[in-house]
Amino acid sequence: MTQDYKLYQAPDANTISFHSMNTGWVMRITAEGRIEVAEGAGVTEAARQVLDAMQGMLDVWLRKAVLAEREACAKLCESLSMQQEIDVRDQCAAAIRARGQA
């Protein structure tokens, strides 16, 4: 069974809380730098859940960054002045955009 989790800024200033959609907060980092685990939650399991959820977020952010970088490179190819008898700017841009779509 997979649970959904989210990470957000808690109402307490300078506290980050990690919440389960089903059970409330699981782990939080306080303004004083303390890591707290909800009553009844094991430290190891809470940490695993936080890391699993963060990995998912990082995967999404990384994918977006990679796509943005490819698009920026492709646009650079398209904006170059033609340096050869054969115009390869569109092919260059298409090849960059196609990377990772195997």
DSSP file (Angstrom, degrees, kcal/mol; ACC not computed):
  #  RESIDUE AA STRUCTURE BP1 BP2  ACC     N-H-->O    O-->H-N    N-H-->O    O-->H-N    TCO  KAPPA ALPHA  PHI   PSI    X-CA   Y-CA   Z-CA
    1    1 A M              0   0    0      0, 0.0     2,-0.4     0, 0.0     0, 0.0   0.000 360.0 360.0 360.0 126.1    0.0    0.0    0.0
    2    2 A T        -     0   0    0      0, 0.0     2,-0.3     0, 0.0     0, 0.0  -0.809 360.0-155.5 -98.0 132.3    1.5    3.4   -1.0
    3    3 A Q        -     0   0    0     -2,-0.4     2,-0.4    18,-0.0    17,-0.0  -0.769  14.9-125.9-102.4 152.7    0.8    6.4    1.0
    4    4 A D        -     0   0    0     -2,-0.3    17,-2.8     2,-0.0    18,-0.4  -0.813  30.7-177.3 -96.7 138.8    0.9   10.0   -0.3
    5    5 A Y  E     -A   20   0A   0     -2,-0.4     2,-0.3    15,-0.2    15,-0.2  -0.904   8.5-164.8-131.3 158.6    3.1   12.5    1.5
    6    6 A K  E     -A   19   0A   0     13,-2.2    13,-2.5    -2,-0.3     2,-0.5  -0.990  12.0-145.0-143.8 154.4    3.9   16.1    1.2
    7    7 A L  E     +A   18   0A   0     -2,-0.3     2,-0.3    11,-0.2    11,-0.2  -0.973  34.7 150.1-116.9 127.4    6.5   18.5    2.4
    8    8 A Y  E     -A   17   0A   0      9,-1.8     9,-1.7    -2,-0.5     2,-0.5  -0.979  52.1 -82.7-153.6 166.2    5.5   22.1    3.3
    9    9 A Q  E     -A   16   0A   0     -2,-0.3     7,-0.2     7,-0.2     4,-0.1  -0.594  50.0-134.9 -72.7 122.6    6.3   25.1    5.4
   10   10 A A        -     0   0    0      5,-2.0     5,-0.3    -2,-0.5     4,-0.1  -0.303  20.8-109.2 -74.1 160.8    4.5   24.5    8.8
   11   11 A P  S    S+     0   0    0      0, 0.0     2,-0.3     0, 0.0    -1,-0.1   0.818 100.2  87.9 -60.8 -29.7    2.6   27.3   10.5
   12   12 A D  S >  S-     0   0    0      1,-0.1     3,-1.4     3,-0.0    -2,-0.2  -0.561  97.4-103.9 -70.5 130.5    5.4   27.5   13.1
   13   13 A A  T 3  S+     0   0    0     -2,-0.3    18,-0.3     1,-0.3    -1,-0.1  -0.264  99.1   4.4 -57.4 136.8    8.0   29.9   11.8
   14   14 A N  T 3  S+     0   0    0      1,-0.2     2,-0.4    -4,-0.1    -1,-0.3   0.767 100.4 123.1  59.9  30.7   11.1   28.2   10.5
   15   15 A T    <   -     0   0    0     -3,-1.4    -5,-2.0    -5,-0.3     2,-0.5  -0.984  46.2-158.1-121.8 132.0    9.7   24.7   10.9
   16   16 A I  E     -AB   9  29A   0     13,-2.1    13,-2.8    -2,-0.4     2,-0.4  -0.940  13.5-167.0-108.8 126.6    9.5   22.2    8.1
   17   17 A S  E     -AB   8  28A   0     -9,-1.7    -9,-1.8    -2,-0.5     2,-0.5  -0.894  14.5-149.6-116.6 145.3    7.0   19.4    8.5
   18   18 A F  E     -AB   7  27A   0      9,-3.5     8,-3.6    -2,-0.4     9,-1.4  -0.964  24.3-166.1-112.3 120.8    6.5   16.3    6.6
   19   19 A H  E     -AB   6  25A   0    -13,-2.5   -13,-2.2    -2,-0.5     2,-0.4  -0.852  19.6-140.7-115.5 142.4    2.9   15.1    6.5
   20   20 A S  E  >  -AB   5  24A   0      4,-3.1     4,-1.4    -2,-0.4   -15,-0.2  -0.797  20.8-134.6 -88.3 140.0    1.2   11.9    5.6
   21   21 A M  T  4 S+     0   0    0    -17,-2.8   -16,-0.1    -2,-0.4    -1,-0.1   0.742 104.7  40.8 -65.6 -20.9   -2.1   12.5    3.7
   22   22 A N  T  4 S+     0   0    0    -18,-0.4    -1,-0.2     2,-0.2   -17,-0.1   0.780 126.3  22.7 -98.2 -30.6   -3.6    9.8    6.0
   23   23 A T  T  4 S-     0   0    0      1,-0.4     2,-0.2     0, 0.0    -2,-0.2   0.387  96.7-114.4-126.3   4.4   -2.2   10.4    9.4
   24   24 A G  E  < S+B   20   0A   0     -4,-1.4    -4,-3.1    14,-0.0    -1,-0.4  -0.567  73.0   1.2  90.1-160.8   -1.0   14.0    9.9
   25   25 A W  E     +B   19   0A   0     -6,-0.3    -6,-0.3    -2,-0.2     3,-0.1  -0.319  50.2 178.0 -70.1 145.3    2.6   15.0   10.4
   26   26 A V  E     +     0   0A   0     -8,-3.6    12,-2.5     1,-0.4     2,-0.3   0.735  67.4   0.2-110.7 -43.9    5.3   12.3   10.5
   27   27 A M  E     -BC  18  37A   0     -9,-1.4    -9,-3.5    10,-0.2    -1,-0.4  -0.993  61.2-176.8-149.7 148.4    8.5   14.2   10.9
   28   28 A R  E     -BC  17  36A   0      8,-2.4     8,-3.0    -2,-0.3     2,-0.5  -0.994  21.6-139.9-147.3 155.4    9.5   17.9   11.3
   29   29 A I  E     -BC  16  35A   0    -13,-2.8   -13,-2.1    -2,-0.3     6,-0.2  -0.974  30.1-145.6-113.9 121.3   12.6   20.0   11.6
   30   30 A T    >   -     0   0    0      4,-2.8     3,-2.0    -2,-0.5   -15,-0.1  -0.286  27.3-103.1 -85.7 169.2   12.2   22.8   14.1
   31   31 A A  T 3  S+     0   0    0    -18,-0.3    -1,-0.1     1,-0.3   -16,-0.1   0.776 123.7  56.9 -60.2 -26.8   13.6   26.3   14.1
   32   32 A E  T 3  S-     0   0    0      2,-0.1    -1,-0.3     1,-0.0   -17,-0.1   0.469 122.8-106.5 -84.4  -1.3   16.1   25.1   16.7
   33   33 A G  S <  S+     0   0    0     -3,-2.0     2,-0.2     1,-0.3    -2,-0.1   0.549  71.6 144.2  88.3   8.4   17.3   22.4   14.4
   34   34 A R        -     0   0    0      1,-0.0    -4,-2.8    -5,-0.0     2,-0.6  -0.584  44.0-141.7 -78.9 141.9   15.7   19.5   16.2
   35   35 A I  E     -C   29   0A   0     -2,-0.2     2,-0.4    -6,-0.2    -6,-0.2  -0.932  22.8-169.2-102.7 120.9   14.3   16.6   14.2
   36   36 A E  E     -C   28   0A   0     -8,-3.0    -8,-2.4    -2,-0.6     2,-0.4  -0.887  10.0-156.6-114.8 143.1   11.0   15.4   15.8
   37   37 A V  E     -C   27   0A   0     -2,-0.4   -10,-0.2   -10,-0.2     3,-0.1  -0.946  30.8-104.1-117.2 138.1    9.1   12.3   14.9
   38   38 A A    >   -     0   0    0    -12,-2.5     3,-2.3    -2,-0.4     8,-0.1  -0.207  48.2 -87.7 -59.5 148.1    5.4   12.0   15.6
   39   39 A E  T 3  S+     0   0    0      1,-0.3    -1,-0.1     3,-0.0     3,-0.1  -0.337 116.6  20.0 -57.1 132.4    4.3    9.8   18.5
   40   40 A G  T 3  S+     0   0    0      1,-0.3     2,-0.5    -3,-0.1    -1,-0.3   0.291  98.4 112.4  89.1 -10.1    4.0    6.2   17.4
   41   41 A A    <   -     0   0    0     -3,-2.3    -1,-0.3   -15,-0.1     2,-0.2  -0.831  67.2-127.5 -97.2 131.5    6.1    6.7   14.3
   42   42 A G     >  -     0   0    0     -2,-0.5     4,-2.8     1,-0.1     5,-0.2  -0.518  13.8-129.2 -74.3 144.2    9.5    4.9   14.3
   43   43 A V  H  > S+     0   0    0      1,-0.2     4,-2.5     2,-0.2     5,-0.2   0.921 107.1  47.7 -60.4 -46.1   12.5    7.1   13.5
   44   44 A T  H  > S+     0   0    0      2,-0.2     4,-2.3     1,-0.2    -1,-0.2   0.924 114.8  44.9 -63.6 -45.6   13.8    4.7   10.8
   45   45 A E  H  > S+     0   0    0      2,-0.2     4,-2.3     1,-0.2    -1,-0.2   0.908 113.4  50.1 -66.9 -41.8   10.4    4.4    9.1
   46   46 A A  H  X S+     0   0    0     -4,-2.8     4,-2.2     1,-0.2    -2,-0.2   0.923 111.8  48.3 -61.9 -43.8    9.7    8.1    9.3
   47   47 A A  H  X S+     0   0    0     -4,-2.5     4,-2.7    -5,-0.2    -2,-0.2   0.899 110.4  51.7 -63.5 -40.6   13.1    8.9    7.8
   48   48 A R  H  X S+     0   0    0     -4,-2.3     4,-2.7     1,-0.2    -1,-0.2   0.918 109.9  49.4 -62.0 -42.9   12.6    6.3    5.0
   49   49 A Q  H  X S+     0   0    0     -4,-2.3     4,-2.3     2,-0.2    -2,-0.2   0.905 111.5  48.7 -63.5 -41.9    9.2    7.9    4.1
   50   50 A V  H  X S+     0   0    0     -4,-2.2     4,-2.6     2,-0.2    -2,-0.2   0.940 113.6  46.4 -62.7 -47.4   10.7   11.4    4.0
   51   51 A L  H  X S+     0   0    0     -4,-2.7     4,-2.4     2,-0.2    -2,-0.2   0.896 111.5  51.5 -64.3 -40.4   13.6   10.2    1.8
   52   52 A D  H  X S+     0   0    0     -4,-2.7     4,-1.8     2,-0.2    -1,-0.2   0.931 113.1  44.9 -61.1 -45.6   11.3    8.3   -0.5
   53   53 A A  H  X S+     0   0    0     -4,-2.3     4,-2.0     1,-0.2    -2,-0.2   0.906 112.9  50.4 -66.4 -41.3    9.0   11.3   -1.0
   54   54 A M  H  X S+     0   0    0     -4,-2.6     4,-3.0     1,-0.2    -1,-0.2   0.877 106.5  55.9 -64.9 -36.6   12.0   13.7   -1.4
   55   55 A Q  H  X S+     0   0    0     -4,-2.4     4,-2.6     1,-0.2    -1,-0.2   0.915 106.7  50.4 -61.1 -42.3   13.5   11.3   -4.1
   56   56 A G  H  X S+     0   0    0     -4,-1.8     4,-1.8     2,-0.2    -1,-0.2   0.916 112.1  46.6 -61.0 -43.1   10.2   11.6   -6.0
   57   57 A M  H  X S+     0   0    0     -4,-2.0     4,-2.6     1,-0.2    -2,-0.2   0.919 112.4  50.2 -64.6 -43.8   10.3   15.4   -5.8
   58   58 A L  H  X S+     0   0    0     -4,-3.0     4,-2.9     1,-0.2     5,-0.2   0.889 107.3  54.4 -62.5 -39.2   13.9   15.5   -6.8
   59   59 A D  H  X S+     0   0    0     -4,-2.6     4,-2.2     2,-0.2    -1,-0.2   0.921 111.1  45.4 -59.8 -44.2   13.3   13.2   -9.8
   60   60 A V  H  X S+     0   0    0     -4,-1.8     4,-2.2     2,-0.2    -2,-0.2   0.937 115.0  46.9 -65.0 -47.4   10.5   15.6  -11.1
   61   61 A W  H  X S+     0   0    0     -4,-2.6     4,-2.2     1,-0.2    -2,-0.2   0.899 112.7  49.7 -63.1 -40.9   12.7   18.7  -10.5
   62   62 A L  H  X S+     0   0    0     -4,-2.9     4,-2.6     2,-0.2    -1,-0.2   0.923 109.6  51.0 -64.2 -44.2   15.7   17.1  -12.2
   63   63 A R  H  X S+     0   0    0     -4,-2.2     4,-2.4    -5,-0.2    -1,-0.2   0.915 111.1  48.7 -60.0 -43.2   13.6   16.0  -15.2
   64   64 A K  H  X S+     0   0    0     -4,-2.2     4,-2.3     1,-0.2    -1,-0.2   0.899 111.4  49.8 -63.5 -40.5   12.3   19.6  -15.6
   65   65 A A  H  X S+     0   0    0     -4,-2.2     4,-2.3     2,-0.2    -2,-0.2   0.907 110.7  49.3 -65.2 -41.9   15.8   21.0  -15.3
   66   66 A V  H  X S+     0   0    0     -4,-2.6     4,-2.5     2,-0.2    -2,-0.2   0.929 112.2  47.9 -62.9 -45.8   17.1   18.6  -18.0
   67   67 A L  H  X S+     0   0    0     -4,-2.4     4,-2.4     1,-0.2    -2,-0.2   0.899 111.7  50.3 -63.6 -39.8   14.3   19.4  -20.4
   68   68 A A  H  X S+     0   0    0     -4,-2.3     4,-2.3     2,-0.2    -1,-0.2   0.904 110.8  49.2 -64.7 -40.7   14.7   23.2  -19.8
   69   69 A E  H  X S+     0   0    0     -4,-2.3     4,-2.2     2,-0.2    -2,-0.2   0.910 111.1  49.4 -65.4 -41.9   18.5   22.9  -20.5
   70   70 A R  H  X S+     0   0    0     -4,-2.5     4,-2.7     1,-0.2    -2,-0.2   0.923 111.1  49.7 -61.8 -43.5   17.9   20.9  -23.7
   71   71 A E  H  X S+     0   0    0     -4,-2.4     4,-2.5     1,-0.2    -2,-0.2   0.902 109.6  51.3 -64.1 -40.0   15.3   23.5  -24.9
   72   72 A A  H  X S+     0   0    0     -4,-2.3     4,-1.8     2,-0.2    -1,-0.2   0.908 112.1  46.7 -62.3 -41.8   17.8   26.3  -24.2
   73   73 A C  H  X S+     0   0    0     -4,-2.2     4,-2.1     2,-0.2    -2,-0.2   0.906 111.6  51.0 -66.0 -41.6   20.5   24.5  -26.2
   74   74 A A  H  X S+     0   0    0     -4,-2.7     4,-2.2     1,-0.2    -2,-0.2   0.911 109.4  50.3 -63.3 -42.1   18.1   23.8  -29.1
   75   75 A K  H  X S+     0   0    0     -4,-2.5     4,-1.5     1,-0.2    -1,-0.2   0.867 107.5  54.6 -64.5 -35.4   17.0   27.5  -29.2
   76   76 A L  H  X S+     0   0    0     -4,-1.8     4,-0.8     2,-0.2     3,-0.2   0.927 107.4  50.2 -62.3 -43.9   20.6   28.5  -29.3
   77   77 A C  H >< S+     0   0    0     -4,-2.1     3,-0.9     1,-0.2    -2,-0.2   0.925 110.4  50.1 -57.8 -45.0   21.2   26.2  -32.3
   78   78 A E  H 3< S+     0   0    0     -4,-2.2    -1,-0.2     1,-0.2    -2,-0.2   0.794 109.5  51.7 -65.9 -27.5   18.2   27.7  -34.1
   79   79 A S  H 3< S+     0   0    0     -4,-1.5    -1,-0.2    -3,-0.2    -2,-0.2   0.583  85.2 108.0 -88.1  -9.3   19.4   31.3  -33.4
   80   80 A L  S << S-     0   0    0     -3,-0.9     2,-0.2    -4,-0.8     9,-0.1  -0.333  75.6-112.8 -67.1 147.2   22.9   30.7  -34.8
   81   81 A S        -     0   0    0      1,-0.1     2,-0.3     2,-0.0    -1,-0.1  -0.527  43.7 -91.8 -75.5 151.5   23.8   32.3  -38.1
   82   82 A M        +     0   0    0     -2,-0.2    -1,-0.1     1,-0.2     5,-0.1  -0.477  45.6 174.8 -69.8 126.3   24.3   29.9  -41.0
   83   83 A Q        +     0   0    0     -2,-0.3     2,-0.3     3,-0.2    -1,-0.2   0.451  59.0  49.2-110.2  -5.5   28.0   29.0  -41.2
   84   84 A Q  S    S-     0   0    0      2,-0.2     4,-0.0     1,-0.1    -2,-0.0  -0.795  86.4-108.3-130.6 169.9   27.9   26.3  -43.9
   85   85 A E  S    S+     0   0    0     -2,-0.3     2,-0.5     1,-0.1    -1,-0.1   0.836 109.7  57.8 -67.2 -31.4   26.4   25.8  -47.3
   86   86 A I  S    S-     0   0    0     -3,-0.0     2,-0.8     2,-0.0    -2,-0.2  -0.883  89.0-130.9-102.9 128.8   23.9   23.4  -45.8
   87   87 A D        +     0   0    0     -2,-0.5     4,-0.2     1,-0.1     3,-0.1  -0.684  35.1 164.9 -81.2 111.0   21.7   24.8  -43.0
   88   88 A V     >  +     0   0    0     -2,-0.8     4,-2.7     1,-0.1     5,-0.2   0.273  43.5 104.7-108.9   9.1   21.8   22.3  -40.2
   89   89 A R  H  > S+     0   0    0      1,-0.2     4,-2.5     2,-0.2     5,-0.2   0.923  83.3  45.2 -59.6 -46.3   20.4   24.5  -37.4
   90   90 A D  H  > S+     0   0    0      1,-0.2     4,-2.6     2,-0.2    -1,-0.2   0.898 114.1  49.2 -65.9 -39.6   16.9   22.8  -37.4
   91   91 A Q  H  > S+     0   0    0      2,-0.2     4,-2.3    -4,-0.2    -1,-0.2   0.903 111.3  50.2 -65.5 -39.8   18.5   19.3  -37.4
   92   92 A C  H  X S+     0   0    0     -4,-2.7     4,-2.1     2,-0.2    -2,-0.2   0.945 112.5  46.5 -61.5 -49.1   20.8   20.3  -34.6
   93   93 A A  H  X S+     0   0    0     -4,-2.5     4,-2.3     1,-0.2    -2,-0.2   0.906 112.8  49.6 -61.4 -42.6   17.9   21.7  -32.5
   94   94 A A  H  X S+     0   0    0     -4,-2.6     4,-1.8     1,-0.2    -1,-0.2   0.886 109.0  52.5 -64.4 -38.9   15.8   18.6  -33.2
   95   95 A A  H  X S+     0   0    0     -4,-2.3     4,-0.7     2,-0.2    -1,-0.2   0.898 110.3  47.9 -65.0 -40.1   18.6   16.2  -32.2
   96   96 A I  H >< S+     0   0    0     -4,-2.1     3,-0.9     1,-0.2    -2,-0.2   0.934 112.5  48.4 -65.1 -45.7   19.0   18.1  -28.9
   97   97 A R  H 3< S+     0   0    0     -4,-2.3    -1,-0.2     1,-0.2    -2,-0.2   0.812 108.5  55.6 -65.0 -29.2   15.3   18.0  -28.2
   98   98 A A  H >< S+     0   0    0     -4,-1.8     3,-2.0    -5,-0.2    -1,-0.2   0.635  78.9 116.9 -80.7 -13.8   15.1   14.2  -29.0
   99   99 A R  T << S+     0   0    0     -3,-0.9   -29,-0.0    -4,-0.7    -3,-0.0  -0.292  80.4  18.8 -56.7 135.6   17.8   13.3  -26.5
  100  100 A G  T 3  S+     0   0    0      1,-0.1    -1,-0.3     2,-0.0    -2,-0.1   0.478  96.0 104.3  83.5   2.6   16.4   11.0  -23.9
  101  101 A Q    <         0   0    0     -3,-2.0    -2,-0.1     1,-0.2    -1,-0.1  -0.308 360.0 360.0-108.8  48.9   13.4   10.0  -25.9
  102  102 A A              0   0    0     -2,-0.1    -1,-0.2     0, 0.0    -3,-0.1   0.469 360.0 360.0 -80.5 360.0   14.6    6.5  -26.9
